């Protein structure tokens, strides 16, 4: 494996391919254009030349995350290849709760409550997406709160008088050729003062894991209205409906509720040989009831998500503008579980009251509706260019609002809390308390000389939260300064240095579970967390980058980062010695450091052959962890020590193009379980992928691809094997 790293370092090398030489752009930002077309006027206006990559839809390409998987500074922790709605992505070691995902400028992360608040990339497919920006680190003053690790901005295609149509379809599999398919289409056109942009898609995947089937439908219309006096009104609506089967444990260890002890006999033996040996999932419980972990065939949730937003933009004078925008989220998740009497009997211990004659296999045992998100918010932003200073200021308000949980039906024979410790007695609950987040920012970009550019700013963030039923108030506020300097040595080389402080307010799930775990209620608290109210995170960061361009032939880029995070928030189950359950969800503070460096580049070795490569070395430290006082783990979980990519693009002729990529991911550490505090290590691995595309004409492109050609056995998340060899074909038509 180390040989792979050496190849990555020796190659003149990254996955992004530069399309222009140096300019005064942001070296902390990468831009991906999702079509092999010329850079649009909007992008030229934004001066994104040096960090721009032209990429073509390849492989499964289901959602935004699929375009980031080969970035060496972005790590993945997926249980399932498609439809995983958990915390699957991190940028420079920062999980998705520390990453902001925006669609056309509006944040689309869910507030969450039961099950967390992570970005669900499955509800954000690539319908009509034209480009993706990745801003790494927290140097941008406009993005606060969740943007410690970075910002992912996705932009839909803006309509023009020239109509645009596209249809994309792919299918393939790991066992059968039709294990999954993805079909989507988009349309954009402007009719005088009215513009319309529409995206539509459907995705399906058969279960790779036991019971883990997946279906998703997405509809994304957007209306643009030109108004008098250089104004524009934009109205957006984003609807998704996703059905996902929960992964059933496939470990024949005699315990269907817990897969955290690899020493149990049968842990590595499958129950059903048609599926990989893997751990299971559960329906999240509520304090003080434990999760419902004994799930049966057909257990699933269906998520319905409505995202609505508007933006009014008014330009005035020659260089000034202001924007007023607002958004409303509406998301609910319908959960259903079905009985597996045999599995339920495996956990029957003593007189727990379960009577197998009263519940049959396949009976409905849980029907629950969880209102995940009713958040709304507003933003005002204005800017102008005055005497060479590009000024911007704004304020924003968010009301993070979870909803109620309604248990429509529960089989009280099958689901019992108590001595069995596991199945959980689900109950309805009222909507949790909302949290209020307010932010304001001020920024100035200007040049001291033709070669020296400054970007300075100041951000203010505050939050408040009062948990229901408790005489407690959470609140906090802070000013965060930011500064970045860029120096252009020559037309082909430049360097940037960013120094900043970031402030992340706790999410609704973190606030809620801390209010439980730190309370004085002995049925829900964690003894060593009692009285320890959660604090916001304060991160101090340094980002540095140097880039050299080879006269249109390629580039070489060296970047580094260091983050010192005070009061880093950990949100996970921890061990408790309580009759009802051996673990409880908690949220609490520790201290952490994350640091690393990346070397990347691209070079046209021939007129029709480009070599691209990148390698990242990163590490972390954590301290003052009350759940791990002995320091079993000295690092944060799931951060790979190395990640490298080495790829080539060979344009064989005007019709055929061959792409290959070798990806290496180093070792990652994790906690094996909460009770024993054992440290585990996921081994390093390398995968090889290739695709061959055939351009039939200017409108139609065909592709065949294969991933993990060597059928490497590895895991991104412990307990869940990743896909082995898989392949498929795709077709794209656009006009």
N, C-alpha and C positions, 0 to 999 in steps of 0.2 A: 504493500500500500504506500509506503514512503516513496517508492519510485514514481508513483503517480504525482505526488506533491512536487518532486523534483522536475518532472516534465512540465507541470503547471508553471513553476517558477522560471524555467529556462525558456519556455515559449514566449515569443513577443505577442502579447496576449490581450479581453473580457467578453463577456456575453454581449454587452452593448457594442454597437459598431458606430463609430463617429462618422457623421456625414458632412461636417464642415470643420474648418480650422478654428483657432482660438477666437474668443470674444469675451465680453464681460459678463458671462453667465454664472450660474450658481454651481460650483463644483460639488456641492453636497446633494445635488439633485440628478436623478436619472429619469429619462423620458423614453417611453416605448410607444411607437406609433404602430397601430395594429393592422396596417395595410402597406404594401410596397408601393406607396404613392409619394409624390413630392411633398415636402414639408409645407404645411398650409401657411397662409399669410398670418394666421393667428399665432402660430408657433414662431415665425420669424419675428413677429412683433414682440413676443415674450423673450426673444434672444436665448433660445434653448439649444443652440446649434451643437455645442461640443458634447453635451451629455445625451444626445438623442440617438436612439437605435431604431432602425426600421426592422420590424419583425413581422412574420407571417403566421397566421393561425396554424398551429401544428398539433398533432396528437389529439388527446381528448379535448383540450382547451375548453373546459366547461365554465370556468369563472375566472375572476381577476387573479386569484391566487395562483392559477396554473401558469401565468406568465412570469411569476416571480420565483419559481421553484429552483431555478438554476443560478440565481443571484447568490454569490458566496457569502454575503452578509445577511441573508435571509434564511432562517432555519424553519423546518416543519416538524410538527408533532402530530401527525394524522393517525387516527385509529383506522379509518376507512378511506379508500381512495376517492370515493365520491360521497357527498352528503354529510361529512363529519361537521357538526355544528359546534364543536367544542373549541378550546383555545389551541388552534392548530399552527399559528404562525408567530414568529418573532423576528424583529429587525435588530441586529446587533445585540442580541440577548434580551431584548425587551419584548414581553409577551403582547398579545393583541389588545389587552386592556390598556396598554401603554402606547397603542398605535391608533391614529385617527384615520378612518376610511371615509372619504368624501365622494359623492357622486354629483358632478356639476356644482361643486362648492358646498353641498349640504351634507352634514354628517349622517351616516346611516347605520351606526352601531346601535344595538338594542340596549334599553335600560336594564332589562332582566330582573329576575328575582329568584324563582325556583329553578335552579340549574345554572345560574350565572349570567354574565352580560357580554360574552365574547362575540366577536364579529362572526356572523354566519355567512361565509362566502357562498354557500349554496343558494342563498336567496339573492345573490348579486351576480347573475350570469353576464356574458359578454354581449348581450343584445345591444346593437347599435353603438358599442363603445369604440371610440376613435383613437384615443390615446390614454396612457396611464403615466402619471408622474409619481416617482418615489423620492420623497425628501427624507434623508436619513439624519437621525439626530434631532435635537430640539432647537435648532437655530432660528426657525421661523417664528416671528413674533405674532403673526396673525393666528397661529394655531396654538392653543393652550390646552390646559387640562390633561387630556389623554395622550398628548403628543410628545411624551418623553422620548419614545423610541423612534418616532418618525411619522410621516404622513403619506398616505396613499391616496392620490387624487385620480379619479376616473372621470373622463369627459365623454359625453355622448356626441354624436355627429350633429353639427349645426346644419340646418337646412339652407340650401341656396336655390336659385331659380332653376338650376340644372337638377333634375330628379336623380335620386340615388336609390337603387335597389340592391339588396344582397340576400343570398340564401346560402346557408352553410349547413352541412350535415356530415356526421361521422358515426361510424359504428365499428365495433371490435370486441375483443374480449380476452380472457385469460384461460378459459376452458373451451368455450364455444365462440364462434365468430360473432354471435349476436348477443353477447353478455350485456352490452350497454349500447345505447345510441344517444345522440344529441342532435337536435334539429333546431335551427333558429333562422330568423329572417329580420331584415330591417328595411326601413323606408324613410327617406327624408326629402322634403321639397318645400319651396317657398312660393306662395301665391300672392304676389303683390306685397301687402303689409302683413300677411299671415304666413307663418312657417310651421310645419309639422314634422316631428321626428318620432318614429315608432319602432319599438323592438318587441319581438315575440319569440319565445323559445319553449321547448319541451325536452326534458332529459329523463332517461330511465336507466337503471342498472339492476341486474339480477343480483341476488345475495352472494357476495364473495365470502363473507362470514355467515354463520348460522343466523337466519331470520333477518339479515341486514339488506333487504331490498330498498330501492330508492326511486322516487318519482318526483319531478319538479316541473311546474308550469310558471312562466313569467311573462308579464305584459307591462310595457313601459312606454306610454305615450307622453309627448311633451309638446306644448304649444308656445310659439313665439309670436308676439304681437308688436309691430312697430307702432309707436305712438308719436304724436307731434312733438316738436322741439327736442329731437334727438333722444327720445326716451324709448325704452323697451320693457314690456311686461312678459315674464316667462311663467308658465303654469306647468307643473310637473306632477305626475302620478306614477307610482311604481307598485305593482301588485305581484305577489308571488304566493304560490301554494305548493308546499313541499310535504311529501309523505315519506317517512323514514322508519324502517323497521329497526327496533333496538337489537343490538347484538346479543344473542344468547350465548352463555358460556358453553364452550366446547371442550371443557377439561373434565375428564372422568375421574375426579378426585373425591366424589361423594359429597361435595358441598356446592350447591348451585348458587350460593349467595356471595361467596368471597373467593377471589382468585389471587389473593395477595400472599399466599404462602407456597413458594415453589418446592418446599420440602415435603409437601403432602404426596402420598402415593397416588399415582394416576394424573398428576398435574400436567405432564407432557403427553398424555394419551388422549386421543379424541373420543368424544361420545359418538359423533357422526363423522365417518371417514370421508364424506363428500365435502367437508369444509376444513379449513386449517384449524389446528389446535390454538384456541384463542380465549382470552378472558371475555367476560360479559359486561353488559351495561345495566343500569337500573333507572327506575323512575325516582326523581329526587323527592325526598321527604320534606317535612317541615318541622321546625323545632316545636316540641321535643320528639316528635315521631321520627323513626329512622326511615331510610329510603325503602321503596318496594323493590326488592332485589330478585325475588323469584318470579321470573317472567316466563311466559309460554309462547308457543308458536303463534305468530300473527300479532304479537305485541308491537305497537307502533305509536308514533305521534304524527299529527298533521298540523302543520304550521300555516297560518293565514296572515299575510303581512301586507299592510297598506301604508305607503309612504306618500304624503302629500306636501307640496311646497310651492312657494311663489317667490319671484324676485322682480323688483321694480328697479331699473337702472336709468338714471338721468345724467346725461352729459351736459356740461355747460362750460362757458368760456372756451378756450382752445384745448386745455389739457386737464380739466377738472371733471369729476363725476361724483355721484353718490348712489348707494345701493341700499334698498330696504328689502329684507327677505324674512320669510317665516316658514316654519315647517310643523307638521303634526304626524306622529307615528301612531299606528294602531296595529297591534300584533297580538294574536292569541294562539295557543297551542292546545289542541285536543288530544288527550292521551288515553289509550285503551290497552288494557292488559288482559290476557286470557290464561286460564288455569293450565298448569302442568302438575297433576296430582302426584305423580311419581317423584318429581323434583321437590314438591312441597313436603312429601313424607320424609325426604332425606334430612330435613331440618327439624322434624318433630322430636322434641326432647321433653319427656315427661308429660304431665297433664296440661298441654297448652291449649286444649279445647278444639283442635282441628279434627273434623269428622269427614274422612274421605268419601263417605256415602252421600254427603250433602252437596258435593261439588264434583263435577265431571270434567274430564279433559276438554279443553276448548271453551268452557263456560267463560262468559265475561265476568271478570273479577274487579275491574276498575274502569270507570269512565269519568275522566276529570278534564275540566276546561280551565286552563291557566291564562289569564290576561297578562301577557308578558310586558307590554309596553304601551303606555298612553302619553308619552312624552311630547311636549311642544316647546317651541322657542322662537326667538326673533333675533335679528342681527341688523345693525346699521353700520355701514362702512362708507367712508368718503376719502377721496385722494385727489392730488393735483401735482403737477410738475411746476416748480417755481424756482427760477434761476439755477437750474441744474439739479435741484433737490426733488426727488420723487417721494412725496410725503403721503402717508396713509394713516388714518386713525379710525377707530370704530369701537362699538360696544356690542355685547351680546348677552342674552338672557336665556336660560334653559330651566324648564321645570321637569325634572326627572321623575316620572310618575308610573309606578307599577300598578297593576290592577288586582282584582280579587281572584281567588282560586275557588272554583265551584266543583265539588264532588257530586256528579250526577248519580253515580251508583258505585257502591263498593260491597264486595262479598265479605261479610264480617266473619264468615267461617274460615275463608281462605286467608284473609289478611288480619293478623292479630299482632299487636305489639305486646311485649311482655317477656316471659322466660325464653321464648325462641329467639329473641333479639333481632329478628331480621325482616319479616315481611311487611311490617308497618301498617298502622291503622290510619289511613288517610282521612283527613277532615277538611271541610271547607274553611276558608278564612276570608276576612274582609281585605280590601285593598290596603297595601302597606303605605306607610307614610312617604310622601314625596320629598325630594331634595331640591333645593334651589341653588343654581350655579350662575354666577354673574362674572363677566370678564370685560376688560377694556384693553386696548392696545394702541400704541403710537410708534410709527416707524419712519425712518428717513434713509433713502439710498442716494448717494452722491459720489462724485469722483473728485479726489484731491488733485490728481494729475490725469493725463491720458492713460496712465498705466496703473494707477492706484485708486481702488474703489472701496468705499465703506458702506456697510449696511448695519445700522444701529436701531435699537428699539427698546421699548419698555412695555411690560404687560402686567396687568393687575387681575388676579383671580380671587374669588371668594366662594364659599359654600355654606349652607346651613341645613340641618336635618334634626328632627325631633322624633325619635322612635315612639310608636304607639304604646300606650300602657306603661311608660316609664317616665320618671321625672328627670330626664336627661336631655341635654341639647349638645349637638355637635356643630361646631362652626370654626371657620378659619379663613384667613386672607393673607395675601403676600404679593409683593412687587417682584417682578423677575426681569432683570436687565439682560440684554442680548447684544452682541456685537460680532460682526464678521468683516474681515479685511481681505481683499483679493488684489494680488499684484501680478500684472502681466509682464514677464521678463522680456518676451519677444512676442511676435505674432503667433508663434507655435507653442509657447509654454507659459504657464501661469500657476499660481499657488494661492490657496485660501486658508485662513485660520479663523475659527469661530470659537468664541468664549460666551457662555450663557448659563443662566439659571432657569430651571423649569419647576413648575409647581403642579402636582397632580392631586386633584380632589378625589376622595374615595367614591367608588361606584355605589349604587343602591344595594347590590348584594353584599358588598364589603361592609357597608354601614349596618345593614340588617344583621348579618351574622356576627359582627363584632358586638352589636347591642345585646345579642343573646349570649355569646361566649364570655363576655366580660361582666354580665349582670350578676346579681346576688341570688338568682333563682337556681337552686342546686339541681333542678331537673333539666336545665338546659346549658348551664355555664361550663366553662373549663377552669378548674380551680386555679391554675397558675396564671390565668388571664383576667381574673376578677378585678374590676376597677381600672383596667388598662384600656381606656378609650382610644379608639383608632385615631391616628394623626395623618394629615396629608403628607404626601411624599415631596421632598425637596431635592432636586437633582442639580448638581453642578457639572457641566460638561465642557469638553474640549474636542473639537473636530478639526482635523487638518487634512489638506489634500494638495497634491502636486500633479500636474498633468502636462505631458509633452505630446504634441501632435507631429506625425511624420508626413507633413506636406500632403495631406489628403490620402495617404496610404494606410494610416492607422494611428494609434495612440498608445501611450503608456501612462498609467495612473497609479500613484501611491497614496493611500489614505490611512489615517489612524484616528482612533477615538478613545476617550476615557470618560467614564461617568461615575461620579460618587453620589450615591442616592441615600440620603438620610431618611429614616422612617419608611423604608421600602415595605410595601404592603403584601403580606402573604395571605392567600385565601384558599383554604384547603381543609379536608378532614384531619383531625388530630386525635390522639388517643385519650380516652377518659375511662375511668374505672367506675362504671355505672351499670346497674342491672339491665336497663333497657337496651343499651347498645354500648359497644366497646369504643366507638368513635363518635365525634361530633364535629360539625362544620364550624369553622372559626375564621376570623380575620384579625390579623394583628401586625405589628410593626417589627421589622428588623433593620439592619443596615447592610448595604451592599455596594460593591464596586464591580463595574464591567469595563473591559478594555480590550483593544485588539488593533490589528493592522491588516490592510488588504493591498495586494498588488494585482493589477488587472491591465488588460490591453488587447489590442486587435491589430492585425497587420495583413495587408494584401501581399502574400508571398508571390502570387502570380496575378495576372489580370483577372482570372476567373476563380482564384482560390484565396479564401480568407481564413486565417488561423486566429482563434479567439480563446483566451484563457484567463483564469483568475484564481487566486488563492487567498484565503483569509485565515489568520491565526487569532483566536480570541480566548479569553478566560474570564473568570469572575471570582469574587470572594464574598462571603456573607458572614455576619457576626451578630451577636446579641439576639439569637433565636431562642425564645423561651420554650418552643416545642422540641428543640434539639440542643439542650444545655451541654451535652457532652461533645458537641461538634462532630457527630458522625458524618455529616456532609459539610464541607467547608466551602462548597460552591453552590450556585444556583442550579436548579435542575434543567436538564435537557439542552444545555448550551454546548455545541460541538467544539472541541478544541481546534480542529482544522476543518475547512471545507474548501474544495478545489474543483474547478471545471476546466476541461480542455476540449475544444470543439473546432470543427472545420465546416466551411461552406464552400462547396464546389459547384460552380455553375457550368455544368457539362456542355451545354449549348443553350440556344435561345429558349428551348422548351424544358429541359431537365435540370433540376437542381438537387444535389445530394447534401444533406446536413447530418453530421454526426456529433455526438457529445459524450464525453466521459466525465462522470460526476463522482467525486469522493467526499464522504462525510466521516469525520473522525468520531472518537469515543464521546459518549454522553453519560452523565451520572444522573441517578434518580433514587428516590426512596422506594424500597421494595414494599413496605407496608407501614401503617401508622403505629401499630402496636409494638413492633420490635425495633423500629427505627434502623432497619438494615439498609445499607447502601448497595445499590446495584449499578452495573455498568453495561450500557449497550455497546456492542462491538462496532468497530468501524466497518465501512463497506464501500464498494464502488459499483456503479451501474453504467451500462453502455446503452445509448439510444441512437436511433438513426431514422431518417425520413427521406423519401424520394418523391419530389413533386414534379408534375408534368403540366406545363401551361399550354392548354389546348389552343387558346386564343386570348385576346385581351380581356375577355369576360370570364372564362372558365378555367379553373385549376383543379387538378386531381392530385391526390397524395396517398401514399402508402407509408406506414410507419411501424416501428417496433420499439418498445421500451423494455429495459432490463433484459437485454438480449442474452446475457450470461446467466439469467435466472438466479441472481444472487439472493440469498436468504438474509433478510435483515428486518429490523423494526424501527419505526420512527417514534412510536410510543410503546413502552414496555407492555408486553402481553398481547400485542396485536401485530401479527406478521404482515409485512407489506406485500403488494402484488409482486409475483414473480414475472416471468416472461409474459408480455401481453402485446397485442398488435391490432391494427385496424386500418381502415381506409377512410378518406374524407373527400368531399367535393364542395367547391365554392364557386358560386356564380354571382357576379356583380355587374351592375350597369350604372 
